[in-house]
Amino acid sequence: MLYDPDTGRRIKHPKNQISWMHNFVEEPGFNLKQCFFGEHLLVVDNEYVAMVEAEKTAVIASMFFPNMIWLASGGLSNLQASRCDCLKGRNVILFPDANGFHKWHKIAEKLKPICSKVSVSDLLETKASDKEKEEGLDLADYLIREACS
């Protein structure tokens, strides 16, 4: 993935700047099955697991809240109940970007049979301006802004 060095956000225009290794290696019958960013950290038995959309947000949030395991779905639409077996029996807090609260709230309902407890943070839903919601403000943006103000 290509990131803008000034903003720390992914470059998506004029086109998404992502390269996948499996596109370059010809492997007959290859089946890509992605895991969540940070999923390997689930070997630790922390009380809470936090899920965000972007990988950089998981890394930044882990510096502010190191007592939680931070995972990233890799995008708004990548959080799906079918991918959440790794969260079985866990207390999970979802932190969607400012434009994803309603979508992730619906997904949280589907995660209730999997997780011990699941909730969706409305921090950005309530704090973000309409412009910030349009721009997709995420938890990392908010934490950095608050830390620097």
Secondary structure as GFF3:
##gff-version 3
##sequence-region A 1 149
A	DSSP	three_ten_helix	21	23	.	.	.	ID=ss1
A	DSSP	three_ten_helix	39	43	.	.	.	ID=ss2
A	DSSP	beta_strand	48	52	.	.	.	ID=ss3
A	DSSP	alpha_helix	55	64	.	.	.	ID=ss4
A	DSSP	beta_strand	69	72	.	.	.	ID=ss5
A	DSSP	three_ten_helix	76	78	.	.	.	ID=ss6
A	DSSP	three_ten_helix	81	83	.	.	.	ID=ss7
A	DSSP	three_ten_helix	85	87	.	.	.	ID=ss8
A	DSSP	beta_strand	91	95	.	.	.	ID=ss9
A	DSSP	alpha_helix	101	111	.	.	.	ID=ss10
A	DSSP	beta_strand	117	120	.	.	.	ID=ss11
A	DSSP	alpha_helix	123	127	.	.	.	ID=ss12
A	DSSP	alpha_helix	130	135	.	.	.	ID=ss13
A	DSSP	alpha_helix	139	148	.	.	.	ID=ss14
###
